[in-house]
């Protein structure tokens, strides 16, 4: 059973945990998620397509990410998520933490903080080992291509993270 830490409005751990996807958070409580943007020297970005069996946003394009597990730092979570989903080790890549945004869903129990990271890595197709349970495709996209996907409502979190594609 996967557990997530519960944070207060100042992004400080409360000492309490919740079960994964057990949307029990009160207003003013949050869990922590991370996103890892992978930028290549040619100014393209690795994006992946969610499998169609996903309950939320099947077939949408995104960058790697997910929830931080209980006791896991934000940085460790993004390194783990990127590796699990793409097979890439970004622990020695240039870049790192960029910013945090948060989302509040009053009365829904699923408030969250999102720590956004950007890593610079010269990767090629053969470097990728995608997690087939999560990913149904990938591409090296320009920021213009990503913006076009977002305009068609086919890219997740774009408005919140578009500054991560400015290199």
Secondary structure, DSSP 8 states (H G I E B T S, - for coil): --EEEEE-TTS-EEEEEEETT-----TT-BEEEEEEEEE-TTS-EEEEEE-TT-SSSTT-EE-EEEE--TT--HHHHHHHHHHHHH----TTSEEEEEEEEEE--TTTS--EEEEEEEEE----GGG----TTTEEEEEEE-HHHHHHHHHTT-BTTHHHHGGGG--
